[in-house]
Amino acid sequence: MPGPAIVHWTRLTHGQWTFHLAATPRGLCCITLPNETLADLEAWVTRRVPGAVLERDDDRLQDFRQQIVEYLQGQRRAFFLPLDLIGTDFQRRVWRRLADIPYGRTCSYRDLAAAVGKPKAVRAVGMANHANPLPLVIPCHRVIGADGSLVGYGGGLAMKEALLRLEGAWPVARDGYRS
Protein backbone atom coordinates (compact mmCIF):
# COMPACT_ATOMS: atom_id res chain seq x y z
CA MET A 1 0.00 0.00 0.00
CA PRO A 2 1.50 3.38 -1.00
CA GLY A 3 2.38 5.91 1.68
CA PRO A 4 0.98 9.42 1.98
CA ALA A 5 1.35 11.87 -0.87
CA ILE A 6 4.34 14.17 -0.60
CA VAL A 7 4.08 17.86 -1.36
CA HIS A 8 7.52 19.43 -1.72
CA TRP A 9 8.13 23.03 -0.79
CA THR A 10 10.80 25.69 -0.92
CA ARG A 11 11.21 29.32 0.10
CA LEU A 12 11.99 32.12 -2.33
CA THR A 13 13.01 35.60 -1.20
CA HIS A 14 13.17 38.43 -3.71
CA GLY A 15 13.78 41.92 -2.36
CA GLN A 16 11.36 42.50 0.50
CA TRP A 17 9.06 39.66 -0.59
CA THR A 18 9.22 36.06 0.63
CA PHE A 19 7.18 33.34 -1.04
CA HIS A 20 6.69 29.67 -0.23
CA LEU A 21 6.28 27.40 -3.26
CA ALA A 22 4.76 23.93 -3.14
CA ALA A 23 4.52 21.20 -5.77
CA THR A 24 2.94 17.79 -6.07
CA PRO A 25 4.39 15.21 -8.48
CA ARG A 26 2.03 16.71 -11.12
CA GLY A 27 3.36 20.25 -10.80
CA LEU A 28 3.41 23.55 -8.93
CA CYS A 29 0.28 23.73 -6.78
CA CYS A 30 0.66 26.69 -4.41
CA ILE A 31 2.57 29.94 -3.99
CA THR A 32 2.04 31.90 -0.80
CA LEU A 33 2.06 35.67 -0.93
CA PRO A 34 4.59 37.69 1.10
CA ASN A 35 2.07 38.40 3.87
CA GLU A 36 1.55 34.64 4.33
CA THR A 37 3.74 32.22 6.27
CA LEU A 38 4.89 28.64 6.10
CA ALA A 39 2.03 27.88 8.51
CA ASP A 40 -0.38 29.26 5.88
CA LEU A 41 1.14 26.93 3.29
CA GLU A 42 0.81 24.01 5.71
CA ALA A 43 -2.87 24.87 6.30
CA TRP A 44 -3.49 25.08 2.53
CA VAL A 45 -1.90 21.67 1.96
CA THR A 46 -3.89 20.15 4.83
CA ARG A 47 -7.15 21.46 3.29
CA ARG A 48 -6.39 20.82 -0.37
CA VAL A 49 -4.22 17.67 -0.31
CA PRO A 50 -5.58 15.72 2.67
CA GLY A 51 -3.12 13.29 4.21
CA ALA A 52 -0.15 14.75 2.34
CA VAL A 53 3.23 15.19 3.99
CA LEU A 54 4.94 18.54 3.41
CA GLU A 55 8.66 18.09 2.79
CA ARG A 56 11.24 20.77 1.97
CA ASP A 57 13.20 20.13 -1.22
CA ASP A 58 14.94 23.21 -2.64
CA ASP A 59 16.61 21.25 -5.45
CA ARG A 60 13.40 19.66 -6.72
CA LEU A 61 11.72 23.07 -6.97
CA GLN A 62 14.70 24.95 -8.43
CA ASP A 63 13.14 25.32 -11.91
CA PHE A 64 9.99 26.80 -10.38
CA ARG A 65 12.06 29.20 -8.29
CA GLN A 66 14.21 30.22 -11.26
CA GLN A 67 11.28 31.12 -13.52
CA ILE A 68 9.58 33.14 -10.78
CA VAL A 69 12.81 35.04 -10.02
CA GLU A 70 13.25 35.78 -13.74
CA TYR A 71 9.68 37.13 -13.82
CA LEU A 72 10.26 39.32 -10.75
CA GLN A 73 13.46 40.66 -12.34
CA GLY A 74 11.55 41.61 -15.50
CA GLN A 75 13.34 38.96 -17.57
CA ARG A 76 10.40 36.58 -18.12
CA ARG A 77 6.95 37.25 -19.57
CA ALA A 78 5.54 33.71 -19.59
CA PHE A 79 5.91 30.64 -17.42
CA PHE A 80 6.60 27.15 -18.73
CA LEU A 81 5.92 25.06 -15.67
CA PRO A 82 3.80 21.99 -14.99
CA LEU A 83 0.88 23.05 -12.80
CA ASP A 84 -1.42 21.10 -10.51
CA LEU A 85 -4.53 23.28 -10.26
CA ILE A 86 -6.32 22.17 -7.10
CA GLY A 87 -9.79 23.70 -6.87
CA THR A 88 -13.38 23.36 -8.04
CA ASP A 89 -14.24 23.05 -11.71
CA PHE A 90 -15.43 26.67 -11.73
CA GLN A 91 -12.28 27.92 -10.01
CA ARG A 92 -10.06 26.06 -12.49
CA ARG A 93 -12.04 27.53 -15.40
CA VAL A 94 -11.51 31.05 -14.00
CA TRP A 95 -7.81 30.37 -13.35
CA ARG A 96 -7.30 29.14 -16.92
CA ARG A 97 -8.83 32.39 -18.18
CA LEU A 98 -6.61 34.38 -15.82
CA ALA A 99 -3.63 32.60 -17.37
CA ASP A 100 -4.78 33.89 -20.78
CA ILE A 101 -4.45 37.57 -19.77
CA PRO A 102 -1.29 38.65 -21.57
CA TYR A 103 1.73 40.06 -19.78
CA GLY A 104 1.41 43.83 -19.50
CA ARG A 105 -2.36 43.80 -19.96
CA THR A 106 -5.28 43.98 -17.57
CA CYS A 107 -8.97 43.15 -17.59
CA SER A 108 -11.89 43.81 -15.29
CA TYR A 109 -13.73 41.28 -13.16
CA ARG A 110 -16.72 41.88 -15.45
CA ASP A 111 -14.61 41.02 -18.52
CA LEU A 112 -13.33 37.89 -16.79
CA ALA A 113 -16.87 36.80 -15.86
CA ALA A 114 -17.93 37.20 -19.49
CA ALA A 115 -14.85 35.28 -20.66
CA VAL A 116 -15.81 32.25 -18.54
CA GLY A 117 -19.36 32.37 -19.90
CA LYS A 118 -20.92 33.69 -16.67
CA PRO A 119 -21.38 37.45 -17.27
CA LYS A 120 -23.60 37.88 -14.21
CA ALA A 121 -21.24 35.97 -11.90
CA VAL A 122 -18.82 38.82 -11.27
CA ARG A 123 -18.77 38.18 -7.52
CA ALA A 124 -18.18 34.42 -7.97
CA VAL A 125 -15.36 35.19 -10.40
CA GLY A 126 -13.88 37.56 -7.81
CA MET A 127 -14.02 34.81 -5.18
CA ALA A 128 -12.33 32.32 -7.55
CA ASN A 129 -9.71 34.96 -8.32
CA HIS A 130 -9.12 35.43 -4.58
CA ALA A 131 -8.77 31.64 -4.13
CA ASN A 132 -6.08 31.42 -6.81
CA PRO A 133 -3.33 29.27 -5.26
CA LEU A 134 -0.71 30.29 -7.85
CA PRO A 135 -0.37 34.08 -7.83
CA LEU A 136 2.27 35.42 -10.23
CA VAL A 137 2.06 32.29 -12.42
CA ILE A 138 -1.75 32.56 -12.72
CA PRO A 139 -1.78 36.37 -12.93
CA CYS A 140 -4.71 37.39 -10.72
CA HIS A 141 -2.94 40.72 -10.20
CA ARG A 142 -3.93 41.64 -13.77
CA VAL A 143 -7.61 41.91 -12.83
CA ILE A 144 -8.71 45.43 -11.95
CA GLY A 145 -11.95 47.31 -11.33
CA ALA A 146 -14.24 48.17 -14.25
CA ASP A 147 -13.26 51.82 -13.78
CA GLY A 148 -9.54 50.98 -14.08
CA SER A 149 -8.87 51.14 -10.35
CA LEU A 150 -6.78 48.76 -8.31
CA VAL A 151 -9.06 46.54 -6.26
CA GLY A 152 -8.59 43.48 -4.11
CA TYR A 153 -5.35 41.53 -4.01
CA GLY A 154 -4.32 39.00 -1.38
CA GLY A 155 -0.79 40.40 -1.30
CA GLY A 156 -2.07 43.95 -0.84
CA LEU A 157 -2.62 46.75 -3.33
CA ALA A 158 1.01 47.95 -3.09
CA MET A 159 2.21 44.55 -4.32
CA LYS A 160 -0.45 44.47 -7.05
CA GLU A 161 0.66 47.91 -8.24
CA ALA A 162 4.33 46.86 -8.14
CA LEU A 163 3.61 43.79 -10.29
CA LEU A 164 1.57 45.82 -12.79
CA ARG A 165 4.34 48.45 -12.94
CA LEU A 166 6.89 45.68 -13.53
CA GLU A 167 4.80 44.59 -16.52
CA GLY A 168 4.24 48.15 -17.78
CA ALA A 169 0.48 47.84 -17.14
CA TRP A 170 0.24 50.58 -14.51
CA PRO A 171 -0.87 53.27 -14.39
CA VAL A 172 -3.84 52.35 -16.57
CA ALA A 173 -4.82 54.93 -19.16
CA ARG A 174 -7.38 57.41 -17.80
CA ASP A 175 -9.95 56.49 -20.47
CA GLY A 176 -10.27 52.90 -19.26
CA TYR A 177 -8.35 49.75 -18.73
CA ARG A 178 -6.10 47.77 -21.01
CA SER A 179 -7.51 44.50 -22.21
DOKOL-58456 format. One record per residue (C-alpha): residue number from 1; residue in three letters; chain; x, y, z. Coordinates in nm, 2 decimals, decimal comma, always signed. Layout:
BEGIN
+-----+------+-------+--------+--------+--------+
!  nr ! rest ! kette !      x !      y !      z !
+-----+------+-------+--------+--------+--------+
! NUM !  ALA !     A !      X !      Y !      Z !
...
+-----+------+-------+--------+--------+--------+
This chain:
BEGIN
+-----+------+-------+--------+--------+--------+
!  nr ! rest ! kette !      x !      y !      z !
+-----+------+-------+--------+--------+--------+
!   1 !  MET !     A !  +0,00 !  +0,00 !  +0,00 !
!   2 !  PRO !     A !  +0,15 !  +0,34 !  -0,10 !
!   3 !  GLY !     A !  +0,24 !  +0,59 !  +0,17 !
!   4 !  PRO !     A !  +0,10 !  +0,94 !  +0,20 !
!   5 !  ALA !     A !  +0,14 !  +1,19 !  -0,09 !
!   6 !  ILE !     A !  +0,43 !  +1,42 !  -0,06 !
!   7 !  VAL !     A !  +0,41 !  +1,79 !  -0,14 !
!   8 !  HIS !     A !  +0,75 !  +1,94 !  -0,17 !
!   9 !  TRP !     A !  +0,81 !  +2,30 !  -0,08 !
!  10 !  THR !     A !  +1,08 !  +2,57 !  -0,09 !
!  11 !  ARG !     A !  +1,12 !  +2,93 !  +0,01 !
!  12 !  LEU !     A !  +1,20 !  +3,21 !  -0,23 !
!  13 !  THR !     A !  +1,30 !  +3,56 !  -0,12 !
!  14 !  HIS !     A !  +1,32 !  +3,84 !  -0,37 !
!  15 !  GLY !     A !  +1,38 !  +4,19 !  -0,24 !
!  16 !  GLN !     A !  +1,14 !  +4,25 !  +0,05 !
!  17 !  TRP !     A !  +0,91 !  +3,97 !  -0,06 !
!  18 !  THR !     A !  +0,92 !  +3,61 !  +0,06 !
!  19 !  PHE !     A !  +0,72 !  +3,33 !  -0,10 !
!  20 !  HIS !     A !  +0,67 !  +2,97 !  -0,02 !
!  21 !  LEU !     A !  +0,63 !  +2,74 !  -0,33 !
!  22 !  ALA !     A !  +0,48 !  +2,39 !  -0,31 !
!  23 !  ALA !     A !  +0,45 !  +2,12 !  -0,58 !
!  24 !  THR !     A !  +0,29 !  +1,78 !  -0,61 !
!  25 !  PRO !     A !  +0,44 !  +1,52 !  -0,85 !
!  26 !  ARG !     A !  +0,20 !  +1,67 !  -1,11 !
!  27 !  GLY !     A !  +0,34 !  +2,03 !  -1,08 !
!  28 !  LEU !     A !  +0,34 !  +2,35 !  -0,89 !
!  29 !  CYS !     A !  +0,03 !  +2,37 !  -0,68 !
!  30 !  CYS !     A !  +0,07 !  +2,67 !  -0,44 !
!  31 !  ILE !     A !  +0,26 !  +2,99 !  -0,40 !
!  32 !  THR !     A !  +0,20 !  +3,19 !  -0,08 !
!  33 !  LEU !     A !  +0,21 !  +3,57 !  -0,09 !
!  34 !  PRO !     A !  +0,46 !  +3,77 !  +0,11 !
!  35 !  ASN !     A !  +0,21 !  +3,84 !  +0,39 !
!  36 !  GLU !     A !  +0,16 !  +3,46 !  +0,43 !
!  37 !  THR !     A !  +0,37 !  +3,22 !  +0,63 !
!  38 !  LEU !     A !  +0,49 !  +2,86 !  +0,61 !
!  39 !  ALA !     A !  +0,20 !  +2,79 !  +0,85 !
!  40 !  ASP !     A !  -0,04 !  +2,93 !  +0,59 !
!  41 !  LEU !     A !  +0,11 !  +2,69 !  +0,33 !
!  42 !  GLU !     A !  +0,08 !  +2,40 !  +0,57 !
!  43 !  ALA !     A !  -0,29 !  +2,49 !  +0,63 !
!  44 !  TRP !     A !  -0,35 !  +2,51 !  +0,25 !
!  45 !  VAL !     A !  -0,19 !  +2,17 !  +0,20 !
!  46 !  THR !     A !  -0,39 !  +2,02 !  +0,48 !
!  47 !  ARG !     A !  -0,72 !  +2,15 !  +0,33 !
!  48 !  ARG !     A !  -0,64 !  +2,08 !  -0,04 !
!  49 !  VAL !     A !  -0,42 !  +1,77 !  -0,03 !
!  50 !  PRO !     A !  -0,56 !  +1,57 !  +0,27 !
!  51 !  GLY !     A !  -0,31 !  +1,33 !  +0,42 !
!  52 !  ALA !     A !  -0,02 !  +1,47 !  +0,23 !
!  53 !  VAL !     A !  +0,32 !  +1,52 !  +0,40 !
!  54 !  LEU !     A !  +0,49 !  +1,85 !  +0,34 !
!  55 !  GLU !     A !  +0,87 !  +1,81 !  +0,28 !
!  56 !  ARG !     A !  +1,12 !  +2,08 !  +0,20 !
!  57 !  ASP !     A !  +1,32 !  +2,01 !  -0,12 !
!  58 !  ASP !     A !  +1,49 !  +2,32 !  -0,26 !
!  59 !  ASP !     A !  +1,66 !  +2,13 !  -0,54 !
!  60 !  ARG !     A !  +1,34 !  +1,97 !  -0,67 !
!  61 !  LEU !     A !  +1,17 !  +2,31 !  -0,70 !
!  62 !  GLN !     A !  +1,47 !  +2,49 !  -0,84 !
!  63 !  ASP !     A !  +1,31 !  +2,53 !  -1,19 !
!  64 !  PHE !     A !  +1,00 !  +2,68 !  -1,04 !
!  65 !  ARG !     A !  +1,21 !  +2,92 !  -0,83 !
!  66 !  GLN !     A !  +1,42 !  +3,02 !  -1,13 !
!  67 !  GLN !     A !  +1,13 !  +3,11 !  -1,35 !
!  68 !  ILE !     A !  +0,96 !  +3,31 !  -1,08 !
!  69 !  VAL !     A !  +1,28 !  +3,50 !  -1,00 !
!  70 !  GLU !     A !  +1,32 !  +3,58 !  -1,37 !
!  71 !  TYR !     A !  +0,97 !  +3,71 !  -1,38 !
!  72 !  LEU !     A !  +1,03 !  +3,93 !  -1,07 !
!  73 !  GLN !     A !  +1,35 !  +4,07 !  -1,23 !
!  74 !  GLY !     A !  +1,15 !  +4,16 !  -1,55 !
!  75 !  GLN !     A !  +1,33 !  +3,90 !  -1,76 !
!  76 !  ARG !     A !  +1,04 !  +3,66 !  -1,81 !
!  77 !  ARG !     A !  +0,70 !  +3,73 !  -1,96 !
!  78 !  ALA !     A !  +0,55 !  +3,37 !  -1,96 !
!  79 !  PHE !     A !  +0,59 !  +3,06 !  -1,74 !
!  80 !  PHE !     A !  +0,66 !  +2,72 !  -1,87 !
!  81 !  LEU !     A !  +0,59 !  +2,51 !  -1,57 !
!  82 !  PRO !     A !  +0,38 !  +2,20 !  -1,50 !
!  83 !  LEU !     A !  +0,09 !  +2,30 !  -1,28 !
!  84 !  ASP !     A !  -0,14 !  +2,11 !  -1,05 !
!  85 !  LEU !     A !  -0,45 !  +2,33 !  -1,03 !
!  86 !  ILE !     A !  -0,63 !  +2,22 !  -0,71 !
!  87 !  GLY !     A !  -0,98 !  +2,37 !  -0,69 !
!  88 !  THR !     A !  -1,34 !  +2,34 !  -0,80 !
!  89 !  ASP !     A !  -1,42 !  +2,30 !  -1,17 !
!  90 !  PHE !     A !  -1,54 !  +2,67 !  -1,17 !
!  91 !  GLN !     A !  -1,23 !  +2,79 !  -1,00 !
!  92 !  ARG !     A !  -1,01 !  +2,61 !  -1,25 !
!  93 !  ARG !     A !  -1,20 !  +2,75 !  -1,54 !
!  94 !  VAL !     A !  -1,15 !  +3,10 !  -1,40 !
!  95 !  TRP !     A !  -0,78 !  +3,04 !  -1,33 !
!  96 !  ARG !     A !  -0,73 !  +2,91 !  -1,69 !
!  97 !  ARG !     A !  -0,88 !  +3,24 !  -1,82 !
!  98 !  LEU !     A !  -0,66 !  +3,44 !  -1,58 !
!  99 !  ALA !     A !  -0,36 !  +3,26 !  -1,74 !
! 100 !  ASP !     A !  -0,48 !  +3,39 !  -2,08 !
! 101 !  ILE !     A !  -0,44 !  +3,76 !  -1,98 !
! 102 !  PRO !     A !  -0,13 !  +3,86 !  -2,16 !
! 103 !  TYR !     A !  +0,17 !  +4,01 !  -1,98 !
! 104 !  GLY !     A !  +0,14 !  +4,38 !  -1,95 !
! 105 !  ARG !     A !  -0,24 !  +4,38 !  -2,00 !
! 106 !  THR !     A !  -0,53 !  +4,40 !  -1,76 !
! 107 !  CYS !     A !  -0,90 !  +4,31 !  -1,76 !
! 108 !  SER !     A !  -1,19 !  +4,38 !  -1,53 !
! 109 !  TYR !     A !  -1,37 !  +4,13 !  -1,32 !
! 110 !  ARG !     A !  -1,67 !  +4,19 !  -1,55 !
! 111 !  ASP !     A !  -1,46 !  +4,10 !  -1,85 !
! 112 !  LEU !     A !  -1,33 !  +3,79 !  -1,68 !
! 113 !  ALA !     A !  -1,69 !  +3,68 !  -1,59 !
! 114 !  ALA !     A !  -1,79 !  +3,72 !  -1,95 !
! 115 !  ALA !     A !  -1,49 !  +3,53 !  -2,07 !
! 116 !  VAL !     A !  -1,58 !  +3,22 !  -1,85 !
! 117 !  GLY !     A !  -1,94 !  +3,24 !  -1,99 !
! 118 !  LYS !     A !  -2,09 !  +3,37 !  -1,67 !
! 119 !  PRO !     A !  -2,14 !  +3,74 !  -1,73 !
! 120 !  LYS !     A !  -2,36 !  +3,79 !  -1,42 !
! 121 !  ALA !     A !  -2,12 !  +3,60 !  -1,19 !
! 122 !  VAL !     A !  -1,88 !  +3,88 !  -1,13 !
! 123 !  ARG !     A !  -1,88 !  +3,82 !  -0,75 !
! 124 !  ALA !     A !  -1,82 !  +3,44 !  -0,80 !
! 125 !  VAL !     A !  -1,54 !  +3,52 !  -1,04 !
! 126 !  GLY !     A !  -1,39 !  +3,76 !  -0,78 !
! 127 !  MET !     A !  -1,40 !  +3,48 !  -0,52 !
! 128 !  ALA !     A !  -1,23 !  +3,23 !  -0,75 !
! 129 !  ASN !     A !  -0,97 !  +3,50 !  -0,83 !
! 130 !  HIS !     A !  -0,91 !  +3,54 !  -0,46 !
! 131 !  ALA !     A !  -0,88 !  +3,16 !  -0,41 !
! 132 !  ASN !     A !  -0,61 !  +3,14 !  -0,68 !
! 133 !  PRO !     A !  -0,33 !  +2,93 !  -0,53 !
! 134 !  LEU !     A !  -0,07 !  +3,03 !  -0,78 !
! 135 !  PRO !     A !  -0,04 !  +3,41 !  -0,78 !
! 136 !  LEU !     A !  +0,23 !  +3,54 !  -1,02 !
! 137 !  VAL !     A !  +0,21 !  +3,23 !  -1,24 !
! 138 !  ILE !     A !  -0,17 !  +3,26 !  -1,27 !
! 139 !  PRO !     A !  -0,18 !  +3,64 !  -1,29 !
! 140 !  CYS !     A !  -0,47 !  +3,74 !  -1,07 !
! 141 !  HIS !     A !  -0,29 !  +4,07 !  -1,02 !
! 142 !  ARG !     A !  -0,39 !  +4,16 !  -1,38 !
! 143 !  VAL !     A !  -0,76 !  +4,19 !  -1,28 !
! 144 !  ILE !     A !  -0,87 !  +4,54 !  -1,20 !
! 145 !  GLY !     A !  -1,19 !  +4,73 !  -1,13 !
! 146 !  ALA !     A !  -1,42 !  +4,82 !  -1,43 !
! 147 !  ASP !     A !  -1,33 !  +5,18 !  -1,38 !
! 148 !  GLY !     A !  -0,95 !  +5,10 !  -1,41 !
! 149 !  SER !     A !  -0,89 !  +5,11 !  -1,03 !
! 150 !  LEU !     A !  -0,68 !  +4,88 !  -0,83 !
! 151 !  VAL !     A !  -0,91 !  +4,65 !  -0,63 !
! 152 !  GLY !     A !  -0,86 !  +4,35 !  -0,41 !
! 153 !  TYR !     A !  -0,53 !  +4,15 !  -0,40 !
! 154 !  GLY !     A !  -0,43 !  +3,90 !  -0,14 !
! 155 !  GLY !     A !  -0,08 !  +4,04 !  -0,13 !
! 156 !  GLY !     A !  -0,21 !  +4,39 !  -0,08 !
! 157 !  LEU !     A !  -0,26 !  +4,67 !  -0,33 !
! 158 !  ALA !     A !  +0,10 !  +4,80 !  -0,31 !
! 159 !  MET !     A !  +0,22 !  +4,46 !  -0,43 !
! 160 !  LYS !     A !  -0,04 !  +4,45 !  -0,70 !
! 161 !  GLU !     A !  +0,07 !  +4,79 !  -0,82 !
! 162 !  ALA !     A !  +0,43 !  +4,69 !  -0,81 !
! 163 !  LEU !     A !  +0,36 !  +4,38 !  -1,03 !
! 164 !  LEU !     A !  +0,16 !  +4,58 !  -1,28 !
! 165 !  ARG !     A !  +0,43 !  +4,85 !  -1,29 !
! 166 !  LEU !     A !  +0,69 !  +4,57 !  -1,35 !
! 167 !  GLU !     A !  +0,48 !  +4,46 !  -1,65 !
! 168 !  GLY !     A !  +0,42 !  +4,81 !  -1,78 !
! 169 !  ALA !     A !  +0,05 !  +4,78 !  -1,71 !
! 170 !  TRP !     A !  +0,02 !  +5,06 !  -1,45 !
! 171 !  PRO !     A !  -0,09 !  +5,33 !  -1,44 !
! 172 !  VAL !     A !  -0,38 !  +5,24 !  -1,66 !
! 173 !  ALA !     A !  -0,48 !  +5,49 !  -1,92 !
! 174 !  ARG !     A !  -0,74 !  +5,74 !  -1,78 !
! 175 !  ASP !     A !  -0,99 !  +5,65 !  -2,05 !
! 176 !  GLY !     A !  -1,03 !  +5,29 !  -1,93 !
! 177 !  TYR !     A !  -0,83 !  +4,98 !  -1,87 !
! 178 !  ARG !     A !  -0,61 !  +4,78 !  -2,10 !
! 179 !  SER !     A !  -0,75 !  +4,45 !  -2,22 !
+-----+------+-------+--------+--------+--------+
